[in-house]
Amino acid sequence: MNPVGPRGVYDEAKRFQEAMTMAYHTYHGLETRIVRIFNTYGPRMRLNDGRVLPAFIGQALRGEDLTIFGDGSQTRSFCYVDDLVEGIYRLLLSEEARPVNVGNPDEISIADFAEEIIALTGTDQKVVYKALPTDDPKQRRPDIGRAQEVLGWEPKVDRAEGLGHHLPLLQGTIRRRLAEDRAQGFHDLQQMSGPGNDTLWFAHETAVLDEGCTIGAGSKIWHFSHIMPGAVLGEGCNVGQNVVISPEVVLGKNCKVQNNVSLYTGVTCGNDVSFWALPACSPM
């Protein structure tokens, strides 16, 4: 764990929570439980939560290439939500105060998982590779030995069965969302390079606006998208939901920036640009 890296706040926050919880249990005798939840999926999962499973399925069902960060050798494991709930419930009813890992130890590489999703969705997308983010975990595979020993718990739903339940739900969500946006005159955007036009764009689900691109007035940039340096946004654009706005980006007048947007120093703002619910670390 790198306490001063890009993921440092996230990693340290979890470590601190466990330390404080155990301190209250040890010193004050407070009854506590610590559950370490690993990658989980299932009904009501947000399509735009930034994790690899909904990202891959969303890209495949929208006819987009699947994006892998790094060489794809990093591994993940996926636990179906029914199994997770059962594990947490058993921990709650136990007397175990030590941390307990709850997840599925069935591990798969990201490259193999991308091919699995393409086969599952019956699509014909390519896989594209991009730079691996700093401190991105190489492996996420839970050791569930304590859960097995103390709780008598282990996951019952394998990945094939779980995805069989989950895929139709995401298909319905994607179709509904795209229909709503198109009805409003928006056009889907996953990658924009160079000058744009007056088209009303909806950039979403990890879209990338490359350096120097221009986005038409009134467009929406949403859901974990990344606006690269030098991009220019037209008047009245709406930016929100965990978007990253890089230095040297130009925001047109009356743009709205909201909901946990990471805004770097050096962004140029037109008149009456509004900001709401930004992270505490944002320079704005």
C-alpha positions in Angstrom: 0.0 0.0 0.0 1.3 3.4 -1.0 0.0 6.0 1.5 1.0 9.0 -0.7 -0.1 7.6 -4.1 -3.2 8.4 -6.1 -5.2 5.7 -4.2 -3.6 6.6 -0.8 -6.8 8.2 0.7 -8.9 5.3 -0.3 -6.5 2.7 1.0 -5.7 4.6 4.2 -9.3 5.3 5.0 -10.1 1.6 5.1 -7.0 0.8 7.2 -8.0 3.7 9.6 -11.6 2.5 9.9 -10.4 -1.0 10.9 -7.9 0.3 13.4 -10.5 2.6 15.1 -13.1 -0.2 15.1 -10.7 -2.6 16.8 -9.5 0.1 19.2 -13.0 0.6 20.5 -13.6 -3.1 20.7 -10.3 -3.6 22.7 -10.4 -0.6 24.9 -14.1 0.1 25.5 -15.4 -3.5 25.1 -17.7 -2.4 22.3 -19.2 -5.3 20.3 -17.9 -4.8 16.7 -17.6 -6.7 13.4 -15.2 -6.0 10.6 -16.0 -7.3 7.1 -13.7 -7.0 4.2 -15.9 -7.0 1.1 -14.3 -8.0 -2.2 -15.6 -7.3 -5.7 -19.3 -7.9 -5.7 -22.0 -7.7 -8.4 -25.7 -8.4 -8.9 -29.1 -6.7 -9.2 -29.3 -2.9 -8.7 -25.5 -2.6 -9.5 -24.9 0.8 -11.0 -23.8 0.6 -14.6 -21.5 3.6 -14.0 -19.8 2.7 -10.8 -16.4 2.5 -12.5 -15.6 -1.2 -11.8 -14.5 -3.6 -14.5 -17.5 -5.9 -14.6 -20.2 -3.3 -15.4 -17.7 -1.3 -17.6 -17.0 -4.4 -19.8 -20.6 -5.4 -20.1 -21.7 -1.9 -20.8 -19.1 -1.4 -23.5 -19.9 -4.8 -25.1 -23.7 -4.2 -25.2 -23.2 -0.7 -26.6 -21.0 -2.1 -29.4 -17.8 -0.4 -28.1 -14.4 -1.9 -27.8 -13.5 -3.2 -24.3 -10.8 -1.1 -22.5 -8.1 -2.8 -20.5 -5.7 -0.7 -18.4 -2.3 -2.4 -18.4 -1.5 -5.6 -20.1 -4.5 -7.5 -18.7 -2.5 -9.8 -16.5 -3.8 -8.3 -13.3 -6.5 -10.5 -11.7 -9.9 -10.0 -10.1 -12.5 -12.2 -8.5 -16.2 -11.6 -8.5 -18.7 -12.5 -5.7 -22.5 -12.6 -6.4 -24.4 -10.4 -4.1 -26.5 -13.2 -2.6 -23.4 -14.9 -1.3 -22.0 -11.6 0.1 -25.2 -10.9 2.0 -25.2 -14.4 3.5 -21.6 -14.0 4.6 -22.2 -10.6 6.2 -25.3 -12.0 8.0 -23.4 -14.9 9.4 -20.7 -12.6 10.6 -23.2 -10.3 12.3 -24.6 -13.3 14.2 -21.2 -14.6 15.2 -18.9 -13.3 18.0 -15.9 -12.8 15.6 -14.3 -9.4 16.1 -11.3 -9.9 13.8 -11.5 -8.9 10.2 -13.2 -11.4 7.9 -12.8 -11.5 4.2 -16.0 -12.1 2.3 -15.6 -12.6 -1.4 -15.2 -15.3 -4.1 -11.6 -16.7 -4.5 -12.3 -17.8 -8.1 -9.7 -15.7 -9.8 -9.5 -14.6 -13.4 -7.2 -12.2 -15.3 -8.7 -9.1 -16.8 -7.6 -10.1 -20.3 -9.4 -13.5 -20.0 -12.4 -11.8 -18.4 -12.8 -9.4 -21.3 -12.9 -12.3 -23.7 -15.4 -14.1 -21.4 -17.7 -11.0 -21.5 -17.4 -10.8 -25.3 -18.4 -14.4 -25.7 -21.2 -14.1 -23.1 -22.8 -11.1 -24.8 -22.4 -12.5 -28.3 -20.8 -9.4 -29.5 -17.7 -8.9 -31.7 -15.7 -6.1 -30.0 -12.0 -5.7 -29.9 -10.0 -5.3 -26.8 -7.9 -2.1 -26.6 -5.1 -1.5 -24.1 -4.3 1.8 -22.2 -1.8 2.7 -19.6 -2.2 1.1 -16.1 -3.1 3.7 -13.4 -0.5 4.2 -10.7 -0.8 1.7 -7.8 -3.6 -0.3 -9.5 -3.8 -3.6 -7.6 -2.2 -6.5 -9.5 -4.3 -9.1 -7.7 -7.6 -9.1 -5.8 -8.3 -12.6 -4.5 -9.7 -13.0 -1.0 -8.4 -15.6 1.5 -11.7 -16.8 2.9 -10.2 -19.3 5.4 -11.5 -17.4 8.4 -15.0 -17.2 7.0 -15.0 -20.9 6.2 -13.6 -21.8 9.7 -15.6 -19.4 11.9 -18.8 -18.8 9.9 -19.0 -22.0 7.9 -19.4 -19.8 4.8 -18.2 -19.9 1.3 -19.7 -18.7 -2.0 -22.2 -20.9 -3.8 -22.8 -19.0 -7.0 -20.1 -19.4 -9.6 -19.3 -16.6 -12.1 -21.1 -18.2 -15.0 -24.3 -18.6 -13.1 -24.1 -15.1 -11.5 -23.5 -13.4 -14.9 -26.4 -15.3 -16.3 -28.6 -13.6 -13.7 -26.9 -10.2 -14.0 -26.6 -9.7 -17.8 -30.3 -9.4 -18.6 -30.7 -6.7 -15.9 -27.8 -4.6 -17.4 -29.1 -5.1 -20.9 -32.4 -3.5 -19.8 -30.7 -0.6 -18.1 -28.5 0.2 -21.1 -31.4 0.1 -23.6 -33.6 2.3 -21.4 -30.8 4.9 -20.8 -29.8 5.1 -24.4 -33.4 5.4 -25.5 -33.9 8.3 -23.0 -30.8 10.2 -24.2 -31.5 9.7 -27.9 -35.1 10.9 -27.3 -33.6 14.2 -25.9 -31.4 14.6 -29.0 -28.1 13.4 -27.5 -25.6 11.3 -29.5 -23.4 8.8 -27.7 -19.7 9.6 -27.3 -16.9 7.3 -26.0 -13.9 8.9 -27.7 -13.5 12.4 -29.0 -10.4 13.6 -30.8 -9.8 16.9 -32.5 -12.4 19.6 -33.4 -16.0 18.7 -32.8 -19.2 20.4 -34.1 -22.5 21.6 -32.7 -23.7 18.0 -32.1 -25.3 17.5 -28.7 -23.1 14.8 -27.1 -23.6 12.5 -24.2 -20.1 11.2 -23.0 -20.6 8.5 -20.4 -19.3 5.3 -18.8 -15.5 6.0 -18.9 -15.5 8.1 -22.1 -12.3 9.9 -23.0 -12.2 13.4 -24.4 -8.7 13.7 -25.9 -6.3 16.6 -25.9 -7.5 19.6 -27.9 -11.0 18.2 -28.7 -14.1 20.6 -28.8 -17.5 19.6 -27.4 -20.7 21.3 -28.5 -22.8 23.5 -26.3 -25.2 21.8 -24.0 -23.5 18.4 -24.0 -23.3 16.1 -21.0 -20.0 14.6 -19.8 -20.9 12.1 -17.1 -20.0 8.9 -15.3 -16.3 8.5 -14.8 -15.3 10.1 -18.0 -11.9 11.8 -18.4 -11.5 15.2 -20.0 -7.8 15.5 -21.2 -5.7 18.7 -21.2 -6.6 21.3 -23.8 -10.2 20.1 -24.4 -12.8 22.9 -24.9 -16.4 22.5 -23.6 -19.1 24.7 -25.2 -21.6 26.9 -23.4 -23.9 25.2 -20.9 -22.3 21.8 -20.7 -23.2 19.6 -17.8 -20.2 17.8 -16.1 -20.8 15.4 -13.2 -20.6 12.0 -11.5 -16.9 11.3 -10.9 -15.5 13.0 -14.0 -11.8 14.0 -14.1 -11.2 17.5 -15.5 -7.5 17.9 -16.4 -5.3 21.0 -16.3 -5.7 23.4 -19.3 -9.3 22.4 -20.0 -11.6 25.3 -21.0 -15.1 25.3 -19.6 -17.6 27.5 -21.5 -19.9 30.0 -19.8 -22.8 28.6 -17.8 -21.3 25.1 -17.5 -22.4 23.1 -14.5 -19.8 21.1 -12.6 -21.2 18.8 -9.9 -21.2 15.6 -8.0 -17.7 14.5 -7.0 -15.8 15.9 -10.1 -12.0 16.0 -9.7 -11.0 19.4 -10.9 -7.3 20.1 -11.4 -5.5 23.5 -11.0 -5.2 25.3 -14.3 -8.7 24.9 -15.6 -10.1 28.0 -17.4 -13.7 28.9 -16.6 -16.0 31.1 -18.6 -18.6 33.4 -17.1 -21.1 32.0 -14.6 -19.7 28.5 -14.4 -21.3 26.8 -11.3 -19.7 24.3 -9.0 -21.6 22.0 -6.6 -20.6 19.0 -4.4 -16.9 18.9 -5.4 -14.4 16.8 -3.4 -12.7 18.6 -0.5 -9.3 18.4 -2.3 -10.6 20.3 -5.4 -8.8 23.6 -5.9 -12.1 25.2 -6.9 
